[in-house]
Amino acid sequence: MTLRALALMAVALAGCGYSLRGNLPGHIRSVAVPVFTNRTSEPAVENILTQAVVQAFSTNGRLRVVKPEQADAILEGEVVDYQIQALHSTRAPTSSSTGSSSP
């Protein structure tokens, strides 16, 4: 059974902060996470993201990650965009920014 709620969790997991909050039906105690489909030009990004989702579920402990044939739910996903963004940068001082001058 594929659940929209689990798909929304994957989106949350892909952001900076992982969040596994939400209300799932009581009978869902295990999830399978097949390798996501990669729709980007970045090679292997689907493996990295899939492993991050599996790790987040495993760490949280709310759902067991199992094989699809043993799962109460299956989380399928697609990677549709890939970007690298700097969260913080420092600029090295230059001679003009330090106030030094040539004699």
C-alpha positions in Angstrom: 0.0 0.0 0.0 1.5 3.4 -1.0 0.4 6.3 1.2 0.4 9.9 0.4 1.4 10.7 4.0 4.6 8.7 3.6 5.4 10.6 0.4 5.0 13.9 2.2 7.4 12.6 4.8 10.0 12.0 2.1 9.7 15.6 1.0 10.3 16.7 4.6 13.3 14.4 4.9 14.8 15.9 1.8 15.0 19.3 3.4 17.5 20.6 5.9 15.7 19.2 8.9 14.3 15.7 9.1 10.8 15.4 10.4 8.8 12.2 10.8 5.8 13.7 12.5 2.3 13.0 11.3 -0.6 10.7 11.8 -0.4 7.3 10.1 -3.1 4.6 10.4 -2.4 2.3 13.3 -1.8 -0.8 11.2 1.2 0.8 9.5 4.2 -0.4 11.4 6.7 -1.1 8.6 7.7 0.6 5.4 9.7 -0.4 2.3 11.8 2.3 0.6 12.8 1.2 -2.9 15.5 3.3 -4.6 14.0 6.5 -5.8 13.8 7.4 -9.5 16.4 10.0 -10.6 14.9 12.6 -13.0 18.0 14.8 -12.7 21.3 14.9 -14.6 23.2 14.3 -11.3 24.4 10.7 -11.2 23.7 8.6 -8.1 21.7 11.3 -6.3 18.8 8.9 -6.0 20.9 6.5 -4.0 22.1 9.2 -1.6 18.6 10.5 -1.0 17.1 7.0 -0.6 19.7 6.1 2.0 19.1 9.3 3.9 15.3 8.5 4.0 16.0 4.9 5.1 18.4 6.2 7.8 15.9 8.7 9.1 13.2 6.1 9.4 15.6 3.7 11.1 16.9 6.3 13.5 13.4 7.5 14.4 12.2 4.0 15.3 8.5 4.7 14.5 8.5 2.5 11.4 10.6 -0.6 10.7 12.3 -0.5 7.2 11.7 -3.9 5.6 11.6 -5.5 2.1 8.5 -4.6 0.0 6.9 -8.0 0.4 7.0 -7.6 4.2 5.9 -3.9 4.4 2.7 -2.4 5.5 3.4 0.6 3.2 5.8 1.3 0.4 7.4 4.7 0.0 8.2 5.5 -3.6 9.8 8.7 -4.7 11.4 10.7 -7.5 14.3 13.1 -7.4 13.2 15.9 -9.8 15.7 18.6 -8.9 19.2 18.8 -7.4 20.9 22.0 -6.2 23.9 22.8 -4.1 23.6 25.9 -2.0 26.0 27.5 0.4 24.7 27.7 3.9 27.5 29.9 5.1 30.6 31.4 3.5 33.5 33.4 4.7 35.4 35.8 2.6 39.2 35.9 3.1 40.4 39.5 3.7 42.2 41.1 0.8 44.7 43.9 0.9 42.1 46.5 0.0 39.7 45.3 2.7 42.3 45.3 5.5 43.2 48.9 5.0 46.9 48.3 4.2 48.5 50.3 1.5 51.7 50.1 -0.5 54.4 52.6 0.4 
